[in-house]
């Protein structure tokens, strides 16, 4: 499954990085060195794509500022969807606000998560990594591989963290939509807005569902990446008068 050369090469490269970090951390982290290395690897990935995250936030703020004009266009061309779409694209283009740009950080994270899944699901690139443990649980184990005390404890803590982060992110998304009248910079009025308004707050919970079926190492990746995203939301998406100007 998923056996093709580019993925094998990427898994081997990731194994080299994780093993190198684990060797450096071993004197401090002991048996949990590989788990800590995965956390640092994930943080490194997020640092690499942080410029795109900043661009995403700028785009969201530009689209939020355009919300009154968008609502006006929606009223004017309510009976002409094709013209409305054309006018919206023209408005976003003039303002330099690309609606698609907001998806790039999430899309770029997907290959790294896939590599981590491959590495600890099959041992591709470094089979010995499958034997590394966190609190006695092999990093290659899934939740269903054995519901012993340590397994339930480790997965329970990580799943609880994901649930808490998902709840916080969903709550923040609803509050932001109510305060600005936009969802990720898109007006909450108009065709499909009601469906989008219900869907967006539920998206953070998909990480919990994914965590139920992937190896422990991939769950660590998800917790770290989700926590990083929550921190970015708290810092970069707070009101500009009280936060960092990312213009």
C-alpha positions as a Markdown table, in Angstrom:
| # | Residue | x | y | z |
|---|---|---|---|---|
| 1 | Unk | 0.0 | 0.0 | 0.0 |
| 2 | Unk | 1.2 | 3.5 | -0.9 |
| 3 | Unk | 4.4 | 1.9 | -2.2 |
| 4 | Unk | 6.0 | 4.1 | -4.8 |
| 5 | Unk | 9.4 | 5.6 | -5.1 |
| 6 | Unk | 8.8 | 9.3 | -4.1 |
| 7 | Unk | 7.0 | 8.3 | -0.9 |
| 8 | Unk | 9.7 | 5.8 | -0.1 |
| 9 | Unk | 12.4 | 8.4 | -0.6 |
| 10 | Unk | 10.5 | 10.9 | 1.6 |
| 11 | Unk | 10.0 | 8.4 | 4.3 |
| 12 | Unk | 13.7 | 7.5 | 4.3 |
| 13 | Unk | 14.6 | 11.2 | 4.6 |
| 14 | Unk | 12.1 | 11.7 | 7.4 |
| 15 | Unk | 13.5 | 8.6 | 9.2 |
| 16 | Unk | 17.0 | 10.1 | 8.9 |
| 17 | Unk | 15.9 | 13.4 | 10.4 |
| 18 | Unk | 13.9 | 11.8 | 13.2 |
| 19 | Unk | 16.7 | 9.4 | 14.1 |
| 20 | Unk | 19.2 | 12.1 | 14.2 |
| 21 | Unk | 17.1 | 14.3 | 16.5 |
| 22 | Unk | 16.4 | 11.3 | 18.7 |
| 23 | Unk | 20.1 | 10.6 | 19.1 |
| 24 | Unk | 20.6 | 14.2 | 20.1 |
| 25 | Unk | 17.8 | 14.1 | 22.6 |
| 26 | Unk | 18.5 | 10.6 | 24.1 |
| 27 | Unk | 20.6 | 11.9 | 27.0 |
| 28 | Unk | 17.7 | 14.2 | 28.1 |
| 29 | Unk | 14.6 | 12.4 | 27.0 |
| 30 | Unk | 15.7 | 8.8 | 27.4 |
| 31 | Unk | 13.2 | 6.2 | 26.0 |
| 32 | Unk | 10.9 | 9.0 | 24.9 |
| 33 | Unk | 13.6 | 10.6 | 22.6 |
| 34 | Unk | 12.0 | 9.5 | 19.4 |
| 35 | Unk | 8.6 | 10.8 | 20.5 |
| 36 | Unk | 10.1 | 14.1 | 21.3 |
| 37 | Unk | 12.0 | 14.1 | 18.0 |
| 38 | Unk | 8.6 | 13.7 | 16.2 |
| 39 | Unk | 7.3 | 16.7 | 18.0 |
| 40 | Unk | 10.3 | 18.8 | 17.0 |
| 41 | Unk | 10.1 | 17.5 | 13.4 |
| 42 | Unk | 6.5 | 18.6 | 13.3 |
| 43 | Unk | 7.4 | 22.0 | 14.7 |
| 44 | Unk | 10.1 | 22.3 | 12.0 |
| 45 | Unk | 7.5 | 21.6 | 9.3 |
| 46 | Unk | 5.2 | 24.3 | 10.7 |
| 47 | Unk | 8.1 | 26.8 | 10.8 |
| 48 | Unk | 8.9 | 26.1 | 7.1 |
| 49 | Unk | 5.3 | 26.9 | 6.1 |
| 50 | Unk | 4.9 | 29.9 | 8.5 |
| 51 | Unk | 5.3 | 32.5 | 5.7 |
| 52 | Unk | 2.3 | 31.0 | 3.9 |
| 53 | Unk | 0.3 | 31.1 | 7.2 |
| 54 | Unk | 1.1 | 34.8 | 7.5 |
| 55 | Unk | 0.0 | 35.3 | 3.9 |
| 56 | Unk | -3.2 | 33.4 | 4.7 |
| 57 | Unk | -4.0 | 35.7 | 7.6 |
| 58 | Unk | -3.3 | 38.8 | 5.5 |
| 59 | Unk | -5.7 | 37.4 | 2.9 |
| 60 | Unk | -8.4 | 36.7 | 5.5 |
| 61 | Unk | -8.2 | 40.3 | 6.7 |
| 62 | Unk | -8.4 | 41.7 | 3.2 |
| 63 | Unk | -11.4 | 39.6 | 2.5 |
| 64 | Unk | -13.0 | 40.6 | 5.8 |
| 65 | Unk | -12.5 | 44.2 | 4.9 |
| 66 | Unk | -14.3 | 43.6 | 1.6 |
| 67 | Unk | -17.3 | 42.0 | 3.2 |
| 68 | Unk | -19.6 | 45.1 | 2.8 |
| 69 | Unk | -18.8 | 45.3 | -0.9 |
| 70 | Unk | -19.3 | 41.6 | -1.3 |
| 71 | Unk | -22.8 | 41.8 | 0.3 |
| 72 | Unk | -23.6 | 44.7 | -2.0 |
| 73 | Unk | -22.7 | 42.6 | -5.0 |
| 74 | Unk | -24.8 | 39.7 | -3.7 |
| 75 | Unk | -27.8 | 41.9 | -3.4 |
| 76 | Unk | -27.3 | 43.4 | -6.9 |
| 77 | Unk | -26.7 | 40.2 | -8.7 |
| 78 | Unk | -28.8 | 37.8 | -6.6 |
| 79 | Unk | -30.7 | 36.6 | -9.7 |
| 80 | Unk | -27.5 | 36.2 | -11.8 |
| 81 | Unk | -25.1 | 33.8 | -10.2 |
| 82 | Unk | -22.7 | 33.8 | -13.1 |
| 83 | Unk | -22.3 | 37.6 | -13.1 |
| 84 | Unk | -22.0 | 37.5 | -9.3 |
| 85 | Unk | -19.2 | 35.1 | -9.5 |
| 86 | Unk | -17.4 | 37.2 | -12.1 |
| 87 | Unk | -17.8 | 40.4 | -10.1 |
| 88 | Unk | -16.6 | 38.7 | -6.9 |
| 89 | Unk | -13.4 | 37.4 | -8.6 |
| 90 | Unk | -12.8 | 40.8 | -10.0 |
| 91 | Unk | -13.2 | 42.4 | -6.6 |
| 92 | Unk | -10.8 | 40.0 | -4.9 |
| 93 | Unk | -8.3 | 40.3 | -7.7 |
| 94 | Unk | -8.3 | 44.1 | -7.4 |
| 95 | Unk | -7.8 | 43.9 | -3.7 |
| 96 | Unk | -5.1 | 41.2 | -3.9 |
| 97 | Unk | -7.3 | 38.8 | -1.8 |
| 98 | Unk | -7.1 | 35.3 | -3.3 |
| 99 | Unk | -9.8 | 33.0 | -1.7 |
| 100 | Unk | -7.8 | 29.9 | -2.6 |
| 101 | Unk | -4.6 | 31.0 | -0.8 |
| 102 | Unk | -6.1 | 30.1 | 2.6 |
| 103 | Unk | -6.0 | 26.4 | 1.8 |
| 104 | Unk | -2.2 | 26.3 | 1.0 |
| 105 | Unk | -0.9 | 25.8 | 4.6 |
| 106 | Unk | -3.2 | 22.8 | 5.2 |
| 107 | Unk | -2.5 | 21.3 | 1.8 |
| 108 | Unk | 1.3 | 21.6 | 2.3 |
| 109 | Unk | 1.0 | 19.8 | 5.7 |
| 110 | Unk | -0.7 | 16.8 | 4.2 |
| 111 | Unk | 2.4 | 15.3 | 2.5 |
| 112 | Unk | 4.4 | 15.5 | 5.8 |
| 113 | Unk | 1.6 | 13.8 | 7.7 |
| 114 | Unk | 1.4 | 11.1 | 5.0 |
| 115 | Unk | 5.1 | 10.5 | 5.3 |
| 116 | Unk | 4.9 | 10.2 | 9.0 |
| 117 | Unk | 2.0 | 7.7 | 8.6 |
| 118 | Unk | 4.0 | 5.7 | 6.1 |
| 119 | Unk | 7.1 | 5.7 | 8.3 |
| 120 | Unk | 5.4 | 4.3 | 11.4 |
| 121 | Unk | 2.8 | 2.2 | 9.7 |
| 122 | Unk | 5.2 | 0.1 | 7.6 |
| 123 | Unk | 8.7 | 1.0 | 8.9 |
| 124 | Unk | 9.7 | 2.1 | 5.4 |
| 125 | Unk | 13.1 | 3.6 | 5.6 |
| 126 | Unk | 13.9 | 2.6 | 9.1 |
| 127 | Unk | 12.1 | -0.5 | 10.6 |
| 128 | Unk | 13.8 | 0.0 | 14.0 |
| 129 | Unk | 11.7 | 3.1 | 14.6 |
| 130 | Unk | 8.6 | 0.9 | 15.0 |
| 131 | Unk | 10.1 | -0.5 | 18.2 |
| 132 | Unk | 10.6 | 3.0 | 19.8 |
| 133 | Unk | 8.1 | 3.7 | 22.5 |
| 134 | Unk | 6.2 | 6.5 | 24.4 |
| 135 | Unk | 5.4 | 5.5 | 28.0 |
| 136 | Unk | 5.8 | 1.9 | 27.1 |
| 137 | Unk | 3.6 | 2.0 | 23.9 |
| 138 | Unk | 5.3 | 1.4 | 20.5 |
| 139 | Unk | 5.1 | 4.4 | 18.2 |
| 140 | Unk | 3.9 | 2.1 | 15.4 |
| 141 | Unk | 0.8 | 0.9 | 17.4 |
| 142 | Unk | -2.8 | 1.9 | 16.6 |
| 143 | Unk | -5.4 | 2.3 | 19.2 |
| 144 | Unk | -7.0 | -1.0 | 18.3 |
| 145 | Unk | -3.8 | -3.0 | 18.5 |
| 146 | Unk | -4.3 | -3.8 | 22.2 |
| 147 | Unk | -6.4 | -1.9 | 24.7 |
| 148 | Unk | -4.1 | -2.4 | 27.7 |
| 149 | Unk | -3.6 | 0.2 | 30.5 |
| 150 | Unk | -0.6 | 2.0 | 28.9 |
| 151 | Unk | -2.2 | 2.1 | 25.5 |
| 152 | Unk | -5.5 | 3.6 | 26.8 |
| 153 | Unk | -3.6 | 6.1 | 28.9 |
| 154 | Unk | -1.3 | 7.4 | 26.1 |
| 155 | Unk | -4.0 | 7.5 | 23.4 |
| 156 | Unk | -6.5 | 8.8 | 25.9 |
| 157 | Unk | -4.4 | 11.8 | 26.8 |
| 158 | Unk | -3.6 | 12.6 | 23.2 |
| 159 | Unk | -7.2 | 12.2 | 22.0 |
| 160 | Unk | -8.4 | 14.4 | 24.9 |
| 161 | Unk | -5.8 | 17.0 | 23.8 |
| 162 | Unk | -7.1 | 16.9 | 20.2 |
| 163 | Unk | -10.7 | 17.2 | 21.5 |
| 164 | Unk | -9.9 | 20.2 | 23.6 |
| 165 | Unk | -8.0 | 21.9 | 20.7 |
| 166 | Unk | -10.9 | 21.1 | 18.3 |
| 167 | Unk | -13.4 | 22.5 | 20.7 |
| 168 | Unk | -11.4 | 25.7 | 21.2 |
| 169 | Unk | -10.8 | 26.1 | 17.4 |
| 170 | Unk | -14.5 | 25.6 | 16.7 |
| 171 | Unk | -15.6 | 28.0 | 19.4 |
| 172 | Unk | -13.1 | 30.6 | 18.1 |
| 173 | Unk | -14.4 | 30.2 | 14.5 |
| 174 | Unk | -18.0 | 30.8 | 15.6 |
| 175 | Unk | -17.0 | 33.8 | 17.6 |
| 176 | Unk | -15.0 | 35.3 | 14.8 |
| 177 | Unk | -17.8 | 34.8 | 12.3 |
| 178 | Unk | -20.3 | 36.5 | 14.7 |
| 179 | Unk | -17.9 | 39.4 | 15.3 |
| 180 | Unk | -16.9 | 40.1 | 11.8 |
| 181 | Unk | -19.8 | 38.8 | 9.7 |
| 182 | Unk | -17.4 | 36.6 | 7.8 |
| 183 | Unk | -16.1 | 33.0 | 7.8 |
| 184 | Unk | -12.4 | 33.0 | 7.1 |
| 185 | Unk | -12.9 | 36.3 | 5.4 |
| 186 | Unk | -15.9 | 35.3 | 3.4 |
| 187 | Unk | -19.3 | 36.9 | 4.1 |
| 188 | Unk | -21.7 | 34.8 | 6.1 |
| 189 | Unk | -24.6 | 36.0 | 3.9 |
| 190 | Unk | -25.4 | 34.7 | 0.4 |
| 191 | Unk | -25.8 | 31.3 | -1.3 |
| 192 | Unk | -24.3 | 28.4 | 0.7 |
| 193 | Unk | -23.4 | 30.6 | 3.6 |
| 194 | Unk | -25.6 | 28.7 | 6.1 |
| 195 | Unk | -24.1 | 25.4 | 5.1 |
| 196 | Unk | -20.6 | 26.8 | 5.3 |
| 197 | Unk | -21.3 | 28.4 | 8.7 |
| 198 | Unk | -22.3 | 24.9 | 10.1 |
| 199 | Unk | -19.4 | 23.1 | 8.4 |
| 200 | Unk | -16.4 | 25.2 | 9.3 |
| 201 | Unk | -16.7 | 24.8 | 13.1 |
| 202 | Unk | -16.9 | 21.0 | 12.6 |
| 203 | Unk | -13.7 | 20.7 | 10.6 |
| 204 | Unk | -11.3 | 20.8 | 13.6 |
| 205 | Unk | -13.0 | 17.6 | 14.9 |
| 206 | Unk | -11.8 | 15.6 | 11.8 |
| 207 | Unk | -8.4 | 15.4 | 13.4 |
| 208 | Unk | -9.9 | 13.3 | 16.2 |
| 209 | Unk | -11.4 | 10.9 | 13.8 |
| 210 | Unk | -8.1 | 10.5 | 11.9 |
| 211 | Unk | -6.3 | 9.9 | 15.2 |
| 212 | Unk | -8.5 | 6.9 | 15.9 |
| 213 | Unk | -7.0 | 5.0 | 12.9 |
| 214 | Unk | -3.4 | 6.1 | 12.5 |
| 215 | Unk | -0.2 | 5.0 | 14.4 |
| 216 | Unk | 0.8 | 6.6 | 17.7 |
| 217 | Unk | 3.6 | 8.6 | 15.9 |
| 218 | Unk | 1.1 | 10.1 | 13.5 |
| 219 | Unk | -1.2 | 11.0 | 16.5 |
| 220 | Unk | 1.8 | 12.9 | 18.0 |
| 221 | Unk | 2.2 | 14.7 | 14.7 |
| 222 | Unk | -1.5 | 15.7 | 14.7 |
| 223 | Unk | -1.5 | 16.9 | 18.3 |
| 224 | Unk | 1.6 | 19.0 | 17.7 |
| 225 | Unk | 0.4 | 20.4 | 14.4 |
| 226 | Unk | -3.1 | 21.2 | 15.8 |
| 227 | Unk | -1.6 | 22.8 | 18.9 |
| 228 | Unk | 0.7 | 24.9 | 16.7 |
| 229 | Unk | -2.4 | 26.0 | 14.7 |
| 230 | Unk | -4.3 | 27.0 | 17.8 |
| 231 | Unk | -1.3 | 29.1 | 18.9 |
| 232 | Unk | -1.2 | 30.8 | 15.5 |
| 233 | Unk | -4.9 | 31.5 | 15.8 |
| 234 | Unk | -4.5 | 33.1 | 19.2 |
| 235 | Unk | -1.5 | 35.2 | 18.2 |
| 236 | Unk | -2.0 | 36.1 | 14.5 |
| 237 | Unk | -5.8 | 36.3 | 14.3 |
| 238 | Unk | -6.5 | 38.3 | 17.4 |
| 239 | Unk | -7.8 | 41.9 | 16.8 |
| 240 | Unk | -5.2 | 44.0 | 15.1 |
| 241 | Unk | -5.5 | 46.7 | 17.7 |
| 242 | Unk | -4.3 | 44.3 | 20.4 |
| 243 | Unk | -2.1 | 42.0 | 18.4 |
| 244 | Unk | 0.6 | 41.7 | 15.8 |
| 245 | Unk | 0.2 | 43.6 | 12.6 |
| 246 | Unk | 0.7 | 41.1 | 9.8 |
| 247 | Unk | 0.0 | 43.4 | 7.0 |
